[in-house]
Amino acid sequence: MLANALIRFVKDWTLPVAMMLGTLGYFVFAEVTVLSPLKPFVNASVAVLTPLLIFAQLLLTFCKVDVADLKPKAWHAWLLLFQIVSCLSLSALLVVCPMDELYREVFEGAMVCLICPTATAAAVITGKLGGSAASLTTYTLLSNLLAAVVVPLVFPLVEPHSDVTFWLAFLKILSKVFPLLLCPFLLAWALRLWMPAVHRWLLARHNAAFYLWGVALAIVSGQTVRSLVNSTAPAYVEWLIALAGLVACCVQFYLGKRIGGHYGERISGGQALGQKNTVLAIWMAYTYLNPLSSVGPGSYVLWQNIINSYQLWKKRKTDLSKEV
């Protein structure tokens, strides 16, 4: 009875449990001296395991997606417009208005969170919430192309010391995202056409994608805590940047739901604009801006998954009330 209750709890609260385990895992390996020899092995395993987990969860999710459903929609254009305008507005503010360096990082952290493309694994949560994984996948492609063009053009104006060329950054962003996004989609499509039995077997297990995402989230949470703990910035500045990340997260989920809801895709719109590829955002902050601004997307991991956890809880509650 206790074991069943524990399993049920983990299934119902996968994301909070994953974040808690990732945080605890970091402190265990950071503080327990006897585990120190294992750190290189753990770091190497994490570097390999994370992309494999993302690939596997996307493969399971894309087995449900029909290629015919992958087409741009009107709400995609509105969300892309918001990303461009919000990023340009903050960059103009940073260029025109002189301010203390520490407070610049607050706006830079928010700017990274706004222009950052949709997370490759956002389709997993979207499917779990009952949204359209196909529409979300289309927007993920578009938002990554947008970031690949806008970031190398705009960010150097904010921090001119960057010596990364446009084409180098453009190709770097695409190389970090598109293999993990396109390869599982193409494989799912190939299995549907040429190995339907394997495709049906994977399709029957598509729910496992959510739990694979939970494992990946635990790893990302541990990495986020490590970057925050090792930061040398004043605590109040870190909190301000994290607060900017929270504001950006709430605004984007809200606007995404409002715009998507106008076109009958409220869930997909919210996840498309609100759930971000924070690993890529942290890289963009380190590459182009003051590294301290990476606290913004680092904290975004926490904010977006708290919102996702609430949405999943709300959906479970709604489903249970319908059954009754």
N, C-alpha and C positions, 0 to 999 in steps of 0.2 A: 504493500500500500504506500509506504513512504517513498520507495523507489519510483513508483508510478507518478506520485505527486511531484517529485523532483524533476522527472523527465518532462512533465507537463509544464512546470514552471520555466524550465530552460527553453522549451519550444515557444512559450508565450512571450518570453522576455529575452529572446536571443541577442538582440543588439545591446541592451544594457549589460547583460552578463558578459558579452564579448569585450566591451569597453573596460569593464571592471577587471576581467582576467588579464587583458593586455597591460593595464596599469600596474596590477599586482606583479605580473611577470617581470616588468621592467625593474621594479624595486627589489624583487628577489635576486635577479641576476646582478643588479648594481650593488647591493648591500651584503649579500652572503659571499664571503671571501672564498669559501671552498668551491664555489661554482665558477670562479674566475677563469680557470683553464678552459671552460666550455664556451666562453664568450666568442672567440673567433669562429668556432663551429656553428654557434647559434646565429651569428651575423651572416655567415655564408649561406646557411640554410634558409634564413629569412629572405635573402636576396633572390634565391631561386624559387622558393615556395610561393611568394606573393604573386608573381606573374602567372604561375601555373594554376593557382586558385582562381584568379580572375579569368583565365582562359577557360577553365572547366565550367565555371558558373555561367559564363556567357554562352558557351556551347549549349548547355542545357536550356538556357533561356531562349536562344535563337532557334532552337528546334521547334518552338511554337510560332515563329514569325514567318509569314508568307511574304515572298519577295514582292508580290504585287502591291502589298500594303506600304512599301517603302517609297513614299513620295512626299515632297514638301507640301506644307499646308499653310494657310493664312496666319495661324497663331505662331508658327515658327518665325515668320518675318517680324512680328511684333516683339517677340522675345529677343531676337537678334538686335533689333533696333534699340531696345532698352539697354542691352549690354554695351553697345557702341556709345550711346549717348551718355550713360552713367560713367563709363571709363574716360571718355573725352572731357567730361565736365570736371572730374576730379583731377585729371592730369593738367587741365588748364588752370585750375585753382592752385596747384602745386607750383606751376611755372610762373604764374603772375604774382601770387601773394607770398611775400617773405614771411617765414615763420621759423621758430626754433626747430633744430634738427630732430629732436626727439618727438615733437608733435607732428612733424612731417611723416614719420613712420606710421602714425595712426591712420592718416589718409592714404598712404601707400598700401598699408595692409588691407584697407577697405577696397581700394582700387583693384588689387590683385583678386580679391574674392568676387568682385563684380564681373571682370572680364574672363575669369577662369572658365574653361569649357565644362560641359556636363561630364560627370563621372562615367567611365565606360561601364561600370556595374550598376548604373542607375536603373537600367532596364529590369534588373532582378527585383528591386524594391517596387518598381512600377507594376510589374506583373503580379507581385504579391498583394498589392493594394487594389488590383482590379483595373488598372489602366492599360493603355495600349503600348506594348513593348515596341511595336513597329514604328509608331509615331515618335516615340522617345529615341529610338535608334537613329532615325533620320535626323532629328534635331542634334543628337550627339555628334554626328558627322559634320553638320553645318557649324555648330558652335566651335568645334576644334579647328575647322578651317578659318573661321573668323578670328580666333585667338592667334593662330599661326601668322595671320597677316597684321592684325592690329598691334599685338604686343611688341614685335621688333620695330614697328614704326613709331609707336607712341612712348613706350617706356624709356628709351634713350633720351627723350626730351626732358623727362623728369629727373633722371640721374645721368648726366652726360658722360660720366667717367667710364661707362660701359664700352668695351671694345669689341663686342660681338656684332658681326655683320648681320644684315637683314636675312640673307639667304641661309646663312649658317643657322640662325635661330629658327627660321621657318622650317627647315628640314629637321632640326633637332626636335621641335615640338611634334611634328608629324611622326617622326620615328619613335617617339615615346608613347604615342597613342594609337596610331592606325594599325600596327601589327596586332596588338591585343584586341582591337575592335573588329577589324576586317577578317582576320584569319579564322576565328571561331564562327563568324557568320558564313564565310565561304565553305567551311567544313560542314556546317549544319545543312547548308543548301545542297552540297554534294551528296551527303548521306541521304537526304530526302529524295534525290533523283536516282541514285545508283545503289544505295544500300538501305532500302526502306525498312528492312527488319531491324537493323541497328538504330535507325532513326526512331522507330516506334518504341524500341527499348529505352532509348534516352528520353523520349517524350514522356514516357510513363513515370520517369524519375525527375521531372523538371523541378519539383519542389525542393530537391536537394541543393539547388543553386542558392537558395536563401541561406542555408546553413553553411555552405562554403563561403558565402559572403561574411557570415559571422566570424569564421576563422580568420579571414583576411582582415576584418575590422579589428580583431584582437591584436594582430601584428601591427597594424597602422597605429592603433591607440598607444601601444608600447613605444613606438618610434616617436610619436608626437610628445609623449610625456618626457622622453629622453631629451628632445630638443628644447623643451621648456625648462627642464631642470638645469641643463647645461648652459642656458643663456646667461650672459653677464650683464644684461640690461637692468635698470632699476625696476623693481616690482610694479610700481604704479604705472610705468609706461607699458609694461607687458599687459597689465589689466586693461588699460585704455585701448590697446591694439586688439585684445581679445573682445572687448566690448564692441569695437567697430566691426569685428567679424560677426558678432551676434546680430547687430543691427542689419548688416548686409544680408545675413542668412534669412532673418525674419521677413525683410522687405522682398527678397527674391521669391521665397516660398509663397508669400501672400500675392504678389503681382502675377506670378506664374499660374496660380490657381484661378485668379480673377480673369486673366486673359484666356487661359485654356478653357475655363468654364463657359466663357462666351461662345466658344466653338464646340461645346459638348465634350471637351477633353480636360476636365479640371485636374484630375490626378496626374495625367501625363504632363500638363503644363507646369504644375507645381514642382514635380520632380525634375523636369528638364531645366528649369531656371534655378531651382534651389539646391539640388544635389550636385556638388562640384568635385572635380578631379583634384583634390587637395595636394596630392603628391606632385602633380605637374605645377600647381600654383606655388608650392614651396620652392620648386626649382626655378620658376620664373622670378620669384622675389630674390633669390640668392644670385641669379645671373644678372639681372638688370637693376635692382633697387638695393637699398640698404638691407643687409641680411636680417636685421631686426624686424623688418616688415613681415617676414615669414611667420611670425607669431600669429598674424591674422588668419591665414589659411590653416595654420596648425590648430588653432582653437576652433576653426570651422568644422573640423572633424567631429568635435564634441557636439557643437550646436546642431548640425544637420542630422546627426544620428539620434539626438534627443527628440527632435521633431519627427523623424522617421519612426521612432519607438512609440511616440504618442499616436501617430497616424495608424500604426499597426494595431495598437491597443484599441483604438476607437473602432476600427474595422472589425476586429474580433467581437467587440461588444455589440455592434450592429448585427453581425451575422448570427450571434447567439439569440438576440431578441427576435430575429426573423424565424429561427427554428422553433422558438417557444410559441 
